[in-house]
Amino acid sequence: MVILGRARSVPRDVPRGVARGTWLRRLRPRLPRTRRGRRRALRLAVLVCSLALLPSAWLFATTDGQRIRTPADAPAAPVAVVFGAGLWDGEPSPYLAHRLDAAARLYHDGKVRALLVTGDNSVHGYNEPDAMRDYLTGRGVPADRIVADYAGFDTWDSCARAHDVFGVRRALLVSQDYHIRRALALCRAAGIDAWGVAVREPRDSIWLYGSLREVPGAAKAAFEAFFTPSARFPGPPETSLETALSGPDR
C-alpha cells in the first residue's frame, strides 16, 4: 500500500543546520562568470555610487565656499544659530561643546548680539537647548542674550523655525565643518541670509562617522530645499529673539 503525502524538500536524515546552510548558499548572489557580465556589474556599481553621491555634489555646487568662515574672520550678524549635537549624561557632547565655544567667542568678539540654540527636547529628561544655555552662561554669555528653540529636531526644522518662528533673516550658523554646507543650503532655502562658521575637528573615527552621515543627509536636504516642507512643529511666531536683540550693547 502506497501512502501519498506532501513531498519533503529535505530528507529526514539531513541535519537541520546543514539544510539551512544549503538554502543560505542558494540565496547568495552569484558573481558574473563572463567578462561581459562583469563589465555590466561594474557599470551598475558605478551608476549606483554616482547616484548616491549626487546630492552631496549638489551641496558643494550650490553653497558658496566664501560664506564658510572661522570664528576669527566671520562677518557680523545679529544672531548666531547653534545646532544641537547630542548630550552625554545631560552635558553637551564634545562636538556640541566645541560649537558652543565658537558661539561664545562670536558673542564676546562682538560678531553677534544674541545666540539661538536649537535642539531636541522631545523626550522627558533629554533637553539639549537648556544644556546648551547652561554651558554658554558658564562661559560668560548673559542668559538674556540666549534664546532656546526646543523643537529643532533636525537641521531643516532648526532653519525653518529660525525663520518662521523666531524671525531670523540674517545669521551666522555654527556647526562642524562636515555639516556646515548642509546647514547653509537649508537655511538659505528657508529664507535666511546665512554665513557658516565651521568648527574644525581632528580627523578621527567620530569625524569620519559624521562625514558619512552627510551622504544620506544630503539626499534628505535636497528634498527639503526643493519642497520646503513645514517644520514638524511650526508653532506661532515668538518675540523672544527680538527681545534679546533689543537690549543695550555690552
Backbone as CSV, one residue per row, in Angstrom:
resi,resn,N_x,N_y,N_z,CA_x,CA_y,CA_z,C_x,C_y,C_z
1,MET,0.853,-1.195,0.000,0.000,0.000,0.000,0.882,1.236,0.000
2,VAL,0.597,2.175,-0.891,1.387,3.398,-1.014,0.579,4.562,-0.476
3,ILE,1.205,5.299,0.426,0.549,6.475,1.013,1.133,7.715,0.362
4,LEU,0.271,8.489,-0.255,0.721,9.712,-0.898,0.692,10.856,0.102
5,GLY,1.691,11.654,0.103,1.745,12.807,1.005,2.552,13.929,0.376
6,ARG,2.714,15.014,1.105,3.452,16.184,0.624,4.932,15.853,0.534
7,ALA,5.516,16.149,-0.585,6.934,15.860,-0.782,7.774,16.759,0.108
8,ARG,8.811,16.213,0.672,9.712,16.973,1.535,10.901,17.460,0.713
9,SER,11.242,18.720,0.907,12.383,19.270,0.190,13.692,18.829,0.806
10,VAL,13.667,18.408,2.078,14.886,17.994,2.771,14.645,16.612,3.348
11,PRO,15.509,15.627,3.063,15.320,14.294,3.642,15.386,14.335,5.163
12,ARG,14.769,13.315,5.768,14.712,13.264,7.231,16.091,13.145,7.862
13,ASP,17.006,12.445,7.163,18.291,12.168,7.785,19.301,13.294,7.628
14,VAL,18.915,14.438,7.001,19.824,15.575,6.859,19.677,16.471,8.080
15,PRO,20.747,16.754,8.797,20.655,17.642,9.969,20.079,18.999,9.591
16,ARG,19.326,19.605,10.539,18.661,20.869,10.258,19.653,21.979,9.924
17,GLY,20.757,22.037,10.641,21.743,23.077,10.374,22.353,22.966,8.989
18,VAL,22.594,21.726,8.546,23.151,21.525,7.210,22.152,21.967,6.150
19,ALA,20.882,21.609,6.350,19.856,22.007,5.390,19.730,23.520,5.308
20,ARG,19.760,24.167,6.468,19.654,25.621,6.462,20.843,26.245,5.747
21,GLY,22.036,25.705,5.987,23.213,26.225,5.302,23.121,26.053,3.799
22,THR,22.539,24.941,3.362,22.375,24.719,1.922,21.484,25.768,1.302
23,TRP,20.375,26.066,1.956,19.461,27.079,1.429,20.087,28.465,1.447
24,LEU,20.875,28.780,2.491,21.525,30.092,2.533,22.515,30.251,1.390
25,ARG,23.229,29.156,1.077,24.167,29.233,-0.039,23.436,29.484,-1.355
26,ARG,22.246,28.921,-1.480,21.484,29.142,-2.710,21.010,30.578,-2.835
27,LEU,20.800,31.262,-1.699,20.324,32.638,-1.721,21.436,33.652,-1.958
28,ARG,22.680,33.238,-1.834,23.779,34.169,-2.052,23.821,34.604,-3.521
29,PRO,24.061,35.919,-3.740,24.169,36.361,-5.140,25.394,35.766,-5.808
30,ARG,25.246,35.417,-7.047,26.347,34.835,-7.802,27.022,35.913,-8.646
31,LEU,28.323,35.954,-8.590,29.072,36.908,-9.392,29.026,36.493,-10.856
32,PRO,29.009,37.483,-11.736,29.003,37.138,-13.165,30.252,36.330,-13.540
33,ARG,30.063,35.351,-14.405,31.180,34.487,-14.785,31.837,34.933,-16.083
34,THR,31.114,35.679,-16.894,31.677,36.114,-18.169,32.245,37.523,-18.049
35,ARG,33.126,37.855,-18.996,33.721,39.191,-18.990,32.657,40.259,-19.221
36,ARG,31.708,39.988,-20.104,30.634,40.948,-20.355,29.787,41.146,-19.103
37,GLY,29.487,40.074,-18.394,28.696,40.187,-17.168,29.413,40.994,-16.104
38,ARG,30.736,40.801,-15.995,31.494,41.566,-15.004,31.526,43.050,-15.356
39,ARG,31.624,43.355,-16.650,31.610,44.759,-17.066,30.266,45.397,-16.747
40,ARG,29.180,44.676,-16.983,27.853,45.219,-16.662,27.691,45.440,-15.170
41,ALA,28.197,44.501,-14.364,28.099,44.655,-12.910,28.898,45.861,-12.448
42,LEU,30.065,46.066,-13.042,30.886,47.220,-12.679,30.193,48.519,-13.046
43,ARG,29.597,48.566,-14.235,28.885,49.779,-14.642,27.707,50.063,-13.715
44,LEU,27.002,49.005,-13.321,25.878,49.183,-12.417,26.353,49.713,-11.066
45,ALA,27.473,49.178,-10.560,28.002,49.640,-9.277,28.414,51.102,-9.353
46,VAL,29.053,51.502,-10.453,29.457,52.902,-10.630,28.231,53.802,-10.700
47,LEU,27.181,53.360,-11.393,25.961,54.149,-11.508,25.316,54.341,-10.141
48,VAL,25.223,53.268,-9.355,24.607,53.362,-8.026,25.399,54.313,-7.136
49,CYS,26.720,54.198,-7.158,27.558,55.083,-6.336,27.421,56.536,-6.775
50,SER,27.348,56.759,-8.093,27.203,58.127,-8.602,25.875,58.742,-8.162
51,LEU,24.808,57.952,-8.248,23.509,58.462,-7.813,23.488,58.742,-6.323
52,ALA,24.174,57.899,-5.539,24.206,58.105,-4.089,24.959,59.374,-3.727
53,LEU,25.986,59.717,-4.500,26.803,60.895,-4.202,26.290,62.165,-4.881
54,LEU,25.292,62.040,-5.725,24.775,63.211,-6.443,24.274,64.307,-5.502
55,PRO,23.487,63.996,-4.452,23.064,65.069,-3.542,24.236,65.771,-2.858
56,SER,25.292,65.025,-2.508,26.466,65.663,-1.899,27.123,66.611,-2.890
57,ALA,27.188,66.204,-4.146,27.745,67.091,-5.172,26.882,68.339,-5.316
58,TRP,25.566,68.172,-5.212,24.661,69.336,-5.269,24.959,70.307,-4.133
59,LEU,25.215,69.791,-2.920,25.528,70.672,-1.798,26.774,71.499,-2.077
60,PHE,27.814,70.860,-2.575,29.053,71.583,-2.843,28.882,72.581,-3.983
61,ALA,28.030,72.250,-4.942,27.842,73.138,-6.088,26.994,74.355,-5.755
62,THR,26.079,74.212,-4.809,25.121,75.286,-4.536,25.482,76.127,-3.317
63,THR,26.489,75.734,-2.548,26.885,76.536,-1.396,28.212,77.219,-1.694
64,ASP,28.243,78.515,-1.470,29.421,79.323,-1.749,30.467,79.104,-0.662
65,GLY,31.639,78.591,-1.060,32.692,78.365,-0.087,33.162,79.625,0.602
66,GLN,32.964,80.784,-0.054,33.365,82.047,0.564,32.491,82.400,1.757
67,ARG,31.348,81.742,1.873,30.465,82.004,3.012,30.734,81.068,4.185
68,ILE,31.779,80.280,4.093,32.172,79.416,5.198,33.422,80.015,5.824
69,ARG,33.322,80.437,7.070,34.404,81.145,7.728,34.770,80.454,9.039
70,THR,35.784,80.997,9.691,36.166,80.583,11.039,35.631,81.619,12.019
71,PRO,35.627,81.320,13.315,35.184,82.344,14.273,35.994,83.637,14.182
72,ALA,37.252,83.535,13.759,38.102,84.728,13.717,37.729,85.672,12.575
73,ASP,37.347,85.138,11.407,37.075,86.006,10.262,35.609,86.017,9.849
74,ALA,34.729,85.578,10.721,33.293,85.606,10.408,32.795,87.047,10.374
75,PRO,31.861,87.360,9.474,31.289,88.710,9.453,30.317,88.904,10.612
76,ALA,29.910,90.137,10.805,28.948,90.440,11.861,27.532,90.086,11.397
77,ALA,26.720,89.671,12.335,25.313,89.353,12.075,24.554,89.547,13.382
78,PRO,23.244,89.743,13.306,22.502,89.928,14.563,22.561,88.721,15.489
79,VAL,22.533,87.510,14.935,22.384,86.318,15.772,23.222,85.179,15.200
80,ALA,23.671,84.313,16.075,24.301,83.054,15.667,23.372,81.912,16.036
81,VAL,23.142,81.013,15.084,22.317,79.829,15.309,23.258,78.660,15.593
82,VAL,23.079,78.037,16.763,23.931,76.915,17.165,23.084,75.648,17.128
83,PHE,23.487,74.697,16.305,22.733,73.463,16.139,23.151,72.442,17.190
84,GLY,22.170,71.697,17.714,22.449,70.664,18.699,23.270,69.529,18.114
85,ALA,24.010,68.841,18.992,24.838,67.708,18.549,24.914,66.630,19.612
86,GLY,23.866,66.527,20.438,23.805,65.426,21.393,24.327,65.778,22.773
87,LEU,23.808,65.042,23.770,24.225,65.192,25.165,24.836,63.898,25.651
88,TRP,25.808,64.019,26.525,26.403,62.876,27.215,26.142,63.053,28.702
89,ASP,25.295,62.193,29.254,24.933,62.287,30.682,24.417,63.672,31.034
90,GLY,23.594,64.229,30.141,22.985,65.524,30.400,23.850,66.724,30.084
91,GLU,25.093,66.510,29.687,26.008,67.591,29.351,26.270,67.587,27.846
92,PRO,26.624,68.759,27.282,26.924,68.783,25.841,28.034,67.809,25.476
93,SER,27.825,67.081,24.394,28.865,66.187,23.882,30.085,67.026,23.488
94,PRO,31.249,66.403,23.328,32.424,67.191,22.931,32.204,68.015,21.671
95,TYR,31.562,67.443,20.661,31.327,68.203,19.431,30.389,69.376,19.686
96,LEU,29.354,69.170,20.481,28.455,70.268,20.802,29.168,71.327,21.630
97,ALA,30.009,70.913,22.571,30.772,71.864,23.379,31.656,72.734,22.489
98,HIS,32.244,72.148,21.465,33.096,72.927,20.560,32.261,73.941,19.775
99,ARG,31.057,73.571,19.395,30.165,74.529,18.726,29.836,75.680,19.672
100,LEU,29.545,75.348,20.910,29.183,76.381,21.878,30.375,77.271,22.209
101,ASP,31.567,76.711,22.266,32.760,77.533,22.485,32.929,78.549,21.355
102,ALA,32.701,78.094,20.111,32.800,79.013,18.976,31.726,80.093,19.047
103,ALA,30.511,79.718,19.451,29.433,80.703,19.567,29.733,81.717,20.666
104,ALA,30.258,81.256,21.793,30.620,82.183,22.874,31.689,83.161,22.399
105,ARG,32.635,82.667,21.617,33.667,83.568,21.092,33.061,84.608,20.162
106,LEU,32.134,84.194,19.308,31.481,85.150,18.419,30.784,86.248,19.228
107,TYR,30.143,85.850,20.319,29.454,86.852,21.140,30.456,87.785,21.821
108,HIS,31.478,87.242,22.436,32.441,88.068,23.170,33.257,88.943,22.230
109,ASP,33.439,88.510,20.978,34.164,89.332,20.000,33.278,90.383,19.351
110,GLY,32.000,90.413,19.714,31.096,91.409,19.163,30.594,91.096,17.770
111,LYS,30.775,89.844,17.317,30.292,89.477,15.986,28.770,89.314,15.955
112,VAL,28.180,88.878,17.054,26.730,88.704,17.157,26.256,89.297,18.478
113,ARG,24.966,89.614,18.532,24.389,90.197,19.740,23.504,89.225,20.495
114,ALA,23.189,88.089,19.891,22.350,87.083,20.552,22.684,85.718,19.970
115,LEU,22.327,84.681,20.709,22.562,83.312,20.290,21.242,82.549,20.328
116,LEU,20.932,81.853,19.243,19.762,80.984,19.179,20.251,79.541,19.230
117,VAL,19.979,78.857,20.342,20.401,77.463,20.490,19.203,76.584,20.158
118,THR,19.399,75.665,19.233,18.291,74.871,18.727,18.627,73.396,18.833
119,GLY,17.726,72.631,19.437,17.992,71.212,19.646,16.741,70.443,20.011
120,ASP,16.953,69.244,20.494,15.880,68.282,20.738,15.468,68.312,22.204
121,ASN,14.159,68.378,22.418,13.586,68.253,23.751,12.311,67.415,23.677
122,SER,12.317,66.416,22.784,11.111,65.633,22.540,10.913,64.519,23.557
123,VAL,11.947,64.189,24.340,11.879,63.100,25.306,12.100,63.658,26.699
124,HIS,11.302,63.204,27.638,11.445,63.668,29.014,12.835,63.318,29.542
125,GLY,13.489,64.307,30.129,14.820,64.083,30.666,15.938,64.336,29.686
126,TYR,15.590,64.683,28.444,16.609,64.986,27.435,16.319,66.382,26.903
127,ASN,17.171,67.345,27.232,16.890,68.740,26.915,18.168,69.406,26.407
128,GLU,18.358,69.334,25.106,19.551,69.936,24.507,19.595,71.455,24.706
129,PRO,18.526,72.208,24.389,18.639,73.670,24.482,18.992,74.168,25.879
130,ASP,18.398,73.594,26.930,18.733,74.059,28.275,20.177,73.724,28.646
131,ALA,20.651,72.548,28.236,22.056,72.202,28.482,22.985,73.152,27.736
132,MET,22.595,73.535,26.531,23.395,74.476,25.753,23.391,75.858,26.417
133,ARG,22.241,76.273,26.915,22.164,77.571,27.594,23.047,77.578,28.844
134,ASP,22.967,76.514,29.636,23.780,76.453,30.858,25.268,76.499,30.531
135,TYR,25.658,75.812,29.473,27.071,75.803,29.079,27.523,77.215,28.682
136,LEU,26.688,77.919,27.937,27.053,79.261,27.482,27.106,80.259,28.629
137,THR,26.146,80.187,29.531,26.196,81.110,30.670,27.427,80.842,31.527
138,GLY,27.867,79.597,31.591,29.091,79.278,32.306,30.332,79.834,31.639
139,ARG,30.212,80.281,30.394,31.325,80.886,29.669,31.098,82.367,29.437
140,GLY,30.277,82.954,30.286,30.155,84.403,30.318,29.144,85.018,29.392
141,VAL,28.327,84.213,28.710,27.284,84.781,27.851,26.056,85.058,28.708
142,PRO,25.540,86.283,28.723,24.371,86.595,29.564,23.156,85.754,29.159
143,ALA,22.409,85.307,30.147,21.250,84.456,29.879,20.205,85.168,29.027
144,ASP,20.090,86.506,29.169,19.069,87.220,28.393,19.467,87.413,26.935
145,ARG,20.674,86.967,26.568,21.081,87.020,25.163,21.027,85.638,24.514
146,ILE,20.493,84.660,25.222,20.392,83.300,24.706,18.916,82.941,24.546
147,VAL,18.535,82.530,23.351,17.159,82.127,23.060,17.174,80.646,22.696
148,ALA,16.231,79.903,23.251,16.194,78.449,23.054,15.037,78.049,22.143
149,ASP,15.343,77.195,21.186,14.327,76.558,20.348,14.295,75.080,20.736
150,TYR,13.193,74.647,21.339,13.086,73.282,21.862,12.553,72.289,20.827
151,ALA,12.317,72.734,19.612,11.780,71.844,18.576,12.691,71.800,17.355
152,GLY,13.993,71.960,17.562,14.945,71.835,16.472,15.383,70.386,16.319
153,PHE,14.482,69.546,15.825,14.721,68.100,15.804,15.727,67.681,14.737
154,ASP,15.863,68.478,13.687,16.889,68.217,12.685,17.268,69.557,12.066
155,THR,18.179,69.514,11.096,18.702,70.767,10.542,17.606,71.574,9.859
156,TRP,16.736,70.900,9.101,15.680,71.644,8.418,14.718,72.270,9.418
157,ASP,14.297,71.533,10.414,13.398,72.100,11.416,14.034,73.319,12.079
158,SER,15.323,73.236,12.387,16.007,74.353,13.036,16.024,75.582,12.130
159,CYS,16.318,75.380,10.846,16.367,76.509,9.916,14.974,77.096,9.678
160,ALA,14.000,76.222,9.431,12.646,76.698,9.146,12.068,77.443,10.343
161,ARG,12.266,76.914,11.544,11.732,77.576,12.735,12.502,78.862,13.042
162,ALA,13.795,78.889,12.774,14.552,80.124,12.989,13.957,81.260,12.165
163,HIS,13.575,80.957,10.935,12.993,81.983,10.068,11.540,82.266,10.414
164,ASP,10.717,81.215,10.512,9.267,81.400,10.627,8.818,81.734,12.038
165,VAL,9.465,81.164,13.038,9.029,81.348,14.429,9.789,82.479,15.114
166,PHE,11.113,82.527,14.902,11.932,83.498,15.633,12.299,84.721,14.799
167,GLY,11.912,84.734,13.533,12.113,85.925,12.704,13.539,86.171,12.272
168,VAL,14.361,85.143,12.178,15.754,85.315,11.764,15.796,85.584,10.262
169,ARG,16.486,86.638,9.882,16.651,86.962,8.466,18.123,86.946,8.046
170,ARG,19.019,87.190,8.956,20.460,87.133,8.689,21.118,86.513,9.915
171,ALA,22.020,85.555,9.699,22.586,84.848,10.841,23.915,84.201,10.484
172,LEU,24.698,83.935,11.511,25.846,83.041,11.421,25.394,81.665,11.898
173,LEU,25.803,80.630,11.198,25.454,79.260,11.567,26.694,78.576,12.110
174,VAL,26.582,77.951,13.269,27.736,77.344,13.927,27.564,75.832,13.947
175,SER,28.509,75.132,13.306,28.474,73.675,13.287,29.850,73.162,12.862
176,GLN,30.015,71.827,12.884,31.266,71.245,12.421,31.408,71.418,10.906
177,ASP,32.658,71.332,10.437,32.925,71.616,9.032,32.221,70.648,8.092
178,TYR,32.028,69.381,8.490,31.381,68.430,7.586,29.874,68.684,7.454
179,HIS,29.284,69.424,8.390,27.834,69.648,8.413,27.457,71.043,7.930
180,ILE,28.427,71.950,7.853,28.083,73.356,7.676,27.478,73.639,6.311
181,ARG,27.896,72.922,5.256,27.314,73.167,3.940,25.831,72.800,3.905
182,ARG,25.477,71.706,4.552,24.063,71.324,4.589,23.256,72.363,5.358
183,ALA,23.806,72.848,6.470,23.113,73.887,7.235,22.940,75.153,6.399
184,LEU,23.976,75.530,5.658,23.878,76.714,4.806,22.807,76.548,3.735
185,ALA,22.809,75.409,3.059,21.841,75.184,1.983,20.412,75.232,2.505
186,LEU,20.180,74.621,3.656,18.815,74.562,4.178,18.371,75.907,4.738
187,CYS,19.250,76.624,5.418,18.844,77.936,5.935,18.616,78.921,4.792
188,ARG,19.397,78.812,3.728,19.131,79.652,2.559,17.770,79.312,1.966
189,ALA,17.448,78.015,1.887,16.144,77.608,1.356,15.013,78.103,2.238
190,ALA,15.278,78.233,3.542,14.261,78.726,4.475,14.115,80.243,4.423
191,GLY,15.015,80.943,3.714,14.898,82.390,3.574,15.860,83.199,4.426
192,ILE,16.916,82.569,4.928,17.875,83.253,5.802,19.138,83.570,5.018
193,ASP,19.602,84.800,5.122,20.903,85.193,4.578,21.956,84.712,5.573
194,ALA,22.560,83.568,5.276,23.377,82.881,6.278,24.838,82.805,5.863
195,TRP,25.685,82.821,6.892,27.118,82.561,6.765,27.443,81.412,7.711
196,GLY,28.311,80.531,7.265,28.673,79.390,8.089,29.954,79.642,8.869
197,VAL,29.949,79.230,10.118,31.154,79.249,10.954,31.506,77.786,11.214
198,ALA,32.551,77.328,10.556,32.909,75.915,10.600,33.859,75.640,11.761
199,VAL,33.477,74.672,12.585,34.316,74.235,13.698,35.094,73.004,13.234
200,ARG,36.395,73.114,13.193,37.226,72.007,12.735,37.483,71.026,13.870
201,GLU,37.531,69.740,13.496,37.763,68.673,14.456,38.885,67.761,13.953
202,PRO,39.533,67.011,14.848,40.510,66.013,14.394,39.855,64.992,13.485
203,ARG,40.582,64.543,12.493,40.041,63.569,11.542,40.105,62.175,12.158
204,ASP,39.244,61.942,13.142,39.214,60.658,13.825,37.968,59.884,13.433
205,SER,37.675,58.803,14.168,36.534,57.953,13.820,35.208,58.690,13.982
206,ILE,35.116,59.576,14.976,33.873,60.326,15.171,33.645,61.268,13.996
207,TRP,34.709,61.940,13.560,34.582,62.834,12.405,34.201,62.044,11.160
208,LEU,34.804,60.873,10.981,34.502,60.047,9.819,33.043,59.603,9.841
209,TYR,32.547,59.215,11.017,31.148,58.796,11.132,30.219,59.961,10.779
210,GLY,30.530,61.146,11.297,29.702,62.306,10.973,29.738,62.646,9.504
211,SER,30.910,62.505,8.873,31.020,62.794,7.449,30.209,61.797,6.621
212,LEU,30.247,60.517,7.005,29.486,59.509,6.263,27.986,59.736,6.410
213,ARG,27.565,60.225,7.557,26.141,60.521,7.747,25.655,61.615,6.805
214,GLU,26.575,62.439,6.332,26.182,63.524,5.446,25.743,63.029,4.065
215,VAL,26.116,61.801,3.702,25.702,61.287,2.396,24.181,61.111,2.342
216,PRO,23.569,60.329,3.258,22.100,60.304,3.243,21.500,61.635,3.677
217,GLY,22.208,62.371,4.543,21.704,63.682,4.962,21.587,64.641,3.794
218,ALA,22.512,64.552,2.832,22.446,65.426,1.662,21.230,65.112,0.799
219,ALA,20.879,63.835,0.679,19.691,63.462,-0.086,18.428,64.031,0.565
220,LYS,18.357,63.911,1.877,17.211,64.477,2.606,17.181,65.997,2.462
221,ALA,18.364,66.625,2.516,18.434,68.079,2.394,17.985,68.547,1.013
222,ALA,18.335,67.794,-0.027,17.915,68.170,-1.376,16.392,68.177,-1.482
223,PHE,15.761,67.161,-0.904,14.300,67.118,-0.909,13.720,68.315,-0.148
224,GLU,14.281,68.612,1.031,13.749,69.703,1.858,13.987,71.068,1.216
225,ALA,15.147,71.243,0.593,15.426,72.533,-0.042,14.517,72.762,-1.244
226,PHE,14.162,71.685,-1.947,13.314,71.830,-3.129,11.846,72.025,-2.760
227,PHE,11.355,71.235,-1.802,9.929,71.268,-1.469,9.619,72.166,-0.276
228,THR,10.620,72.558,0.506,10.464,73.400,1.704,9.229,73.017,2.527
229,PRO,9.194,71.814,3.087,8.036,71.422,3.900,7.993,72.215,5.198
230,SER,6.842,72.220,5.831,6.731,72.873,7.133,7.536,72.099,8.171
231,ALA,8.017,72.812,9.172,8.700,72.148,10.274,7.726,71.212,10.981
232,ARG,8.266,70.242,11.686,7.431,69.278,12.381,6.480,69.977,13.351
233,PHE,6.982,70.989,14.044,6.164,71.827,14.924,6.395,73.273,14.511
234,PRO,5.616,73.774,13.555,5.867,75.132,13.057,5.698,76.194,14.135
235,GLY,4.669,76.076,14.954,4.495,76.984,16.081,4.162,78.405,15.665
236,PRO,3.586,79.183,16.580,3.300,80.590,16.299,4.582,81.418,16.415
237,PRO,4.615,82.594,15.790,5.791,83.463,15.904,6.066,83.854,17.362
238,GLU,7.341,83.934,17.694,7.764,84.335,19.038,8.556,85.635,18.968
239,THR,8.563,86.364,20.081,9.300,87.633,20.151,10.526,87.536,21.047
240,SER,10.866,86.323,21.490,11.977,86.179,22.429,13.306,86.627,21.824
241,LEU,13.539,86.340,20.555,14.789,86.769,19.931,14.790,88.280,19.733
242,GLU,13.668,88.827,19.350,13.567,90.284,19.201,13.863,90.970,20.527
243,THR,13.357,90.408,21.622,13.626,90.978,22.942,15.107,90.896,23.282
244,ALA,15.735,89.753,22.966,17.164,89.601,23.254,17.997,90.594,22.454
245,LEU,17.585,90.870,21.215,18.340,91.784,20.381,18.090,93.243,20.737
246,SER,16.998,93.524,21.429,16.650,94.923,21.742,17.396,95.456,22.956
247,GLY,18.079,94.601,23.684,18.805,95.056,24.859,20.012,95.894,24.477
248,PRO,20.543,96.671,25.432,21.708,97.520,25.137,22.927,96.683,24.804
249,ASP,23.767,97.222,23.913,25.002,96.522,23.571,25.927,96.473,24.767
250,ARG,26.664,95.358,24.881,27.556,95.171,26.032,29.001,95.234,25.574
